[in-house]
Amino acid sequence: MADDVAEQSERLRRPPGIRAIRLGDTRVSFVPDGVVPLAPRGWLPDTTEEFWAAHPEYLDESGNLVASIGGLLVEHGERALLIDAGFGPRTQPAEPGEAHGDIHGGALLKNLADLGRSPEDIEAVAFTHLHVDHIGWAWHPAPGGDQPVFPHADYLVAAPEWAQRELLESEGTTKEIAAALAPRVRTVDDGQEIFPGVRVQTTGGHTAGHAQYVITAGGTRLIAFGDALHSPIQVDHPEWSAGNDHDRAWSAEHRRRLVAELAKPDTIGFGIHFADVVFGRVRPGGDGPAWRPLDA
């Protein structure tokens, strides 16, 4: 037991690697693109110095949360869907006073190749929301040219997110970025099946039209919940909203419902920013954290 706790603590503090699990005939894989450090009290402003002093296992050597960046590859037979598209081939230095450090991207295409897929295989990119660390490779041209990275892909965006995209300009999604996405955008509605066994659920909270994706196969349900949660610690404290949540009260309410759903039998969660513990189950009420990483 002590060894398991030590390994989990190490994984909480390190950048992610490729992780893959099977749900019946469907394979889902985390495709890392990069990483960003998050100042714990800046990102989760309702926390205290005393809390983090008591839980150093969540913080790296610089005292920050390690937030992974990437996408979720969903494969069913020969077909392939990507949920979120990382930050893209660039580094963005942090501005003074921001709650995050330098954002690093660029690894997604190599990791996609390591999983046996090329960008040409992706039939659609489904976004949880339109922040720049989720749309990066979709609006950048392919390396060495001016063509899209995913040449055959539609870009699936929840209808309320696309309709209110101007609200995201303060978070870096400029009019120019939105215009680069627009020719390929296809809006989707709550409950719509977008891929075999994959349905969209519009949640709001983090952004006005934030969405999560529910993948059901092999008698198991996986909820890819996007930025409803940024750290596994929020599973134990769903009342803690991120400082950049569009509607912090609604985000907290959704998180409470989400954690309850994740605690149901045959349910797995996918946390895109969860360092190296992106796949897990929720087991509340026991010893230790409620988020229990899968050994994927």
Buried (B, 14 or more C-beta within 10 A) or exposed (E): EEEEEEEBBEBBBBBBEBBBBBBEEBBBBBBBBBBBBBBBBBBBBBBEEEBBEEBEBBBBEEEBBBBBBBBBBBBBEEBBBBBBBBBBBEEBEBEEEBBBBEBBBBBBBEBBEEBEBEBEBBBBBBBBBBBBBBBBBBBBEBEEEEEBBBEEBBBBBBBBBBEBBEBBEEBBBEEEBBEBBEEBBEBBEEEBEBBBBBBBBBBBBBBBBBBBBBBBBEEBBBBBBBBBBBBBBBBBBBEBBBBBBBBBEBBBBBBEEBBEBBBEEEBBBBBBBBBBBBBBBBBEEEEEBBBBBBEB
